[in-house]
Amino acid sequence: MTTPLNKRGKKGLNTDLKRICPFKKGDRLMVISGKNKKSMGTVRSIDLKKSSVIIEGVNLVVRHTKADVNRQQAGGKVEKEAPLHVSNAMLVCPKCMKPTRVSRGFVESEETGGKKKVRVCKRCKGLIDDK
């Protein structure tokens, strides 16, 4: 497997990965394609190198585990979430509760007195980052 190139053509982590993943841990997402289409859940983890996201309760797979005497673990079938590609999920706006694209905007910050970069819903123009 080859290492991805960044903007300058050097090997290493692509610097534009944050741009293709507008999600944060704890955001509510909707799956827009695949067998789990139209199912919703919150983000458990994000892997920027693989451009994948794990959503709670979505894309469940069954893993068969062997019993482990040392850890006192019973064997059997275990259901767990598998990662989805970032392009198959869409952020759900907390204001309008619909899947939406995300734009960036600036809001005046009370604490610092300057501007703060926030995520904005493309549908209702509401702020996604209310903190």
Order of alpha helices (4+ residues) and beta strands (2+ residues): alpha-beta-beta-beta-beta-beta-beta-beta-beta-beta-beta
